[in-house]
Amino acid sequence: MTVLKPQEGDIPLPVPGVVSRTYWEGCAAGELRFQRCGQCGGATHTPAVLCAHCTSTDLRWEVSSGRGTVYSWTAVWRPQTPAFEVPYVPLVVEMEEGWFMLADLVGCEHDAVQVGMPVEVTFHAHPGGVTLPYFQPRPA
């Protein structure tokens, strides 16, 4: 078996923009950042200009603990583009702060993942110039 690892190839990479720049700067600094609404307290991961819960523009950046549990996952054996090494395991992680994030699993076998598994964020600088968040197993 092969331990899952970060993607290094010519994969599609994010291009930070005005709304997402703070998020990507956080990744480069080893911080997983998310937004919380100052009006309703709702938390969201995908950088936005409006709160997904109440449509307020009062969004503030916070630093996550980086810890969560696997909510859902799949193993990919037939990638969208040949640049991705298989297998890889995309996860939906329920974060301790109450929001959800999609990222890949690293640091274990592809068949070791299960719903409810505790994970933590880890960051990997991609040769393409951006630091990407991944999740790895953590002790229960």
PEWOFEN-V833540 format. One line per field, one symbol per residue. psi: psi as a letter, one per 30 degrees, with the letter a starting at -180 (. if undefined). burial: 1 if it has 16 or more other ideal C-beta (glycine too) atoms within 10 Angstrom, else 0. A space follows every 10 residues. Layout:
psi: ???
burial: ???
//
This chain:
psi: lkkkllkfah lklljkaeef eeeeeeefgg kjklkkkfef fkkkejklfk kfefglgikk klklfgkalk elllkkfile kffkkllljk kjkjlegglk kkllklgllf gfklkfkkll kkkkjkfggk kkklklklk.
burial: 0001011000 1000010000 0011011000 1111111000 0111101000 1100000010 0001011111 0010000000 0001001110 1011101010 1011111101 0010001011 1111000000 0111101100
//
